[in-house]
Amino acid sequence: MLLVDVQLFNEFKAWKEEPTLDRSCCFLERIYREDIYPCLTFSKSELGSAILEAVELNTLSVEPVGFQPLPVVKASAVECGGPKKCALSAQTKTCKHRIKFGDSSNYYYVSPYCRYRITAVCNFFTYIRYIHQGLVKQQDAEQMFWEVMQLRREMSLAKLGYFKDEL
């Protein structure tokens, strides 16, 4: 049996009674401070802030870079998903994914490391939105709490640089 941080569990139970997506509530404020902000802190800070806002508004798209066969014309490495400058780390990496905000036609290529950090935060937000919308009813508070802790763990691993190579 795992031991529970009683204060955190109580913050979660209070939040669960009246779920909100307001980051100033005790429970979410802690997760923003300890997990979300560190996970979405990139060398391109203004883009990191825009990503957080889009995740909160559920308007961020993350998609694989298309590998389109081209007829006779030879494609450059950039067109084929080869090395690109990651928009968040400013490092030249093989960027297999790109992000965009809402209906914008502007895309930003992201490295696997940055993509995993973004998706870890997105997964957390998806789950708390489900709770907020009343879609997670079959679980008791403790089961929900441990699911939240698992999602926090994923954010922690992502910000430390652990990510699945197949992403």
DABEL-V535386 format. One record per backbone hydrogen bond with DSSP energy under -1.0 kcal/mol. NH is the residue of the N-H (numbers start at 1). CO is the residue of the C=O. If there is no record, write none. Layout:
nh = (NH NH)
co = (CO CO)
This chain:
nh = (9 10 11 12 13 14 15 16 17 18 25 29 30 31 32 33 34 35 36 37 39 40 44 45 48 49 50 51 52 53 54 55 56 57 59 61 63 65 80 81 82 84 86 87 90 93 95 98 99 100 102 104 108 110 115 116 117 118 119 120 121 122 123 124 125 126 127 128 129 130 131 132 133 134 135 144 145 146 147 148 149 150 151 152 153 154 155 156 157 158 159 160 161 162 167)
co = (5 6 7 8 9 10 11 12 13 14 22 25 26 27 28 29 30 31 31 32 35 36 88 43 44 45 46 47 48 49 50 51 52 53 54 100 98 96 76 78 77 93 91 109 86 84 82 63 108 61 59 101 99 97 111 112 113 114 115 116 117 118 119 120 121 122 123 124 125 126 127 128 129 131 130 140 141 142 143 144 145 146 147 148 149 150 151 152 153 154 155 156 158 157 164)
